[in-house]
Structure formats: structure tokens, C-alpha cells
Amino acid sequence: MFEFPVLVGDIGGTNARFALVPEAGGRASVLAHVETAAHPDPSAAIRAALRQGGGAAPRSAILAVAARVDGPAVQLTNADWVIEGARIGRDFGLSRAVIVNDYVPVAAGAAAITPDELTPIGPHRKGGKAGDQGARLVLGPGTGFGAAALLPVGDRLAIVSTESGHVDFGPSDAEEHALWPHLERIEGRITVEALLSGPGLCRLHAGLRRLRTGEAVPKLDPATVTERGLAGTDPDAVAALALFAKLLGRVCGDLALTFLATGGVYIGGGIAPRIVDVLHRGAFRAAFEHKPPFVAQMEAIPTSVITTQDPALSGLAALASRPEVFVYHGQVWAGD
């Protein structure tokens, strides 16, 4: 059980967002968004957020981090911070501090997500609708790639976090086979996250340009690739966004099959909301559905982009307020 007010935080490789939940069932009141690199450790960032946002001192905390939570000290995958529930608990005099993977709260939020918080991507066959009693899948390309599933088990909801961003990713057609030799490897590998992330979009752009011109060029930043691709001013950026959408559809379909996500696929992260038009008109949905012999089943699964701001914070508020409903893995520290 959590003592209120509860400090909640969504800590990524680039940004950390903090809020306070004043009471059980209450909404998360945002304290601050801070840059991860601007602070030496999470406690320093929390102090800055509490100073900026004001409000009552927290009595407990639940923090979502962009990393695998597999011990008392968690190293962020794409940043230098090490998050320790025990240290944060002691630094702020808390009774309880819980650390979870960053897609655990996004999955929790999917339990009560409403249509006005979603933008549907592509048609789906009648009979499949968001909100049925099947599993739901949440995922998102951002600084990295995260994914989790929300599974109904009796009267409870189990959340399974994954490291699916770090599985190997290969080409599936002639165009991709031609491109793959021109893509940058990370420690000799091309993974889902290596392509379906902000840095991944840049790798796709650089690889497409190298394939077209035979020349190696410096990688652009993700914002520039996105801006040029949406504006149509850079043909390689246009092609990179289109390929990004197609590959994202393929991975969404693979994971939907893995978890039998008949309750729907919900796409978060920082990139998808910016390229909704590309997802609509591109090969996203075709790639999602092309899973023979299960095409008919895939056609019935809806896919949507989460358009609400900070969905992880509302999910963290739900985890703090309804501990009897959700089952999930995390690091738990309790004070004396």
C-alpha cells in the first residue's frame, strides 16, 4: 500500500517527468519536466521538481524507468543515472519506494483509456474493438523502444514488461534486403530499438542516403529528419518516415500475435504522435495485418496512437490508487 501524497515519475533517457498524486483516486498533478542530463542523479532531479512544483511533501513514491528492473540498483539503458529505491526512499523520508519498467504504467493506463485519448490508425474488421476482454499491448518508439502487455487474469490485471526492443531485426522483402548492408550496426547487431527509436530514424535516413548515393554522410538528429520528411523537402527523410511506419507496423503485429492482443494495440512514445499522417497513409496497417495464416485475426485488432500527454503519469496514479487490481514486477523498498 502507498501512503499519500505519492510521488510518481516517468524517467527516460532524455527527460524525466514528475508529479504528485494527493490522494487515492486523485489525478497526478505535474510538478516538472526536467532533462535527465541536467542533473547528476535522480534525487537531484526530484529535489528540483519538488522546488519547482511545490505542494505537500511526498510520503511514498512509484517511479517508472526506461530500463530493465532486475536488482536494487537500476542503470538507465540510454542515460547515466542509476536508480535505487532505497536511496530515494531515504533521501526523501518515504515509507515506500517502488521502481518499475517505464511501460508498466502505460499498460496500467490502457485499462481505463478512453476514445478521446486515442487516434485510431487504419481500419480494422468489424468485430474487433478496443476495450474487449482480451490482452492489450502498449509500446512506443522514443529515445528507445518499450513494450508491455496488459493481461486479464480473473478479476486482476497482470502487466508483463518486456525487452522486445533488443531482439534482432532483419529484412523481409527485396527493398529491405538491399538497405540492410547500409545500416549502422550496434555491437554487430541490428535490433528493433536500433531502427524503431529516435536514433533509429536517423539510422534509416543515413542508410537510405548511403544506398541511393553510395556516400557516407553524418547522421541528422531525429527532429530534423522528422521535420524534413513531413515537409517533403528531403527525399531520404520522406523515405525514412515511410519505412519507419512500415517496420513499426510489422513489429506491432509480431507483438500482437505474441500476446494475442485482441484488446487492441496502443502506441505511445515521442515519435508516433508526430507522424500520425504517415502512419495513416503508409504501409503501417498492411504490415501489421500481413501475418498469414492469421490475417483475418489481425484485421480484427484495432491499432491506435496514444495522444494524451504524459500517459505514464496517469498510469502510475492508477497503480498507486488500485494496488488490489494490478499485478506487476518491480523493485520495492519499504522503510523501517
C-alpha angles and dihedrals in degrees: 000000000000126000113224138269089054121196110220126189140181106205118190136169092265108022138022121206123197133189141164125236104206099196142355109294092015125132121255109258108211116236102180148321111230135179112252093218091054093070130054095223142356095265090057090050092048091051090052091048093049091049091049098043102036120195132119121330112263120249097196139005143214115191129186116211134191095239143073109280103217106134146013091281117050121196114208110241096225104024140047100251122115112203119208119179091204093055094046091047092052095041091058102030094246128168093215138011123188126188120198137170112275095247094054092082093042087057091047090051090053089066091072103021115140131214092251089062092056139067110205115226115212129336122290129201116271110265097050115092137161112257100038119137096264130098120291126214125211123186140151145190113221130121082337134355123269134180139174138168130226109213125188111226111176108301093340135077119228119204117207114194118201143193092219090138089073099055119109117269124203139180121274105189141028095271092052092045089055092050100044097078088056096054122102114251124218109216087337095307139104108208134178090259092047088067107019100060138067092276088042092059087055091050090052091050093048092045093050091049091048090050092050100042105020089231129118111228132182113269117254122224118263095251092055094048090049094046094048093043094051092045092048092230096123118046092202091052090050089051092045092055092047092050091044089056092048094048091046089053091051093050093044089053093048092052093043088056091046093056098027087236098192089152090070144268117265119195119205132158128100100284109051097062089055095052102040091128091054091050090050098050100031136073096279098109095038090053090046093054099040097096106121129220086029101049094121091052092048091050088061096055114093121222123203141171116233105235100175115107118252098359090176092063093056089046091051089051088054092050091051094045100042108037090151091064106046128064116192144144119257147136110268126196121182124190125231 
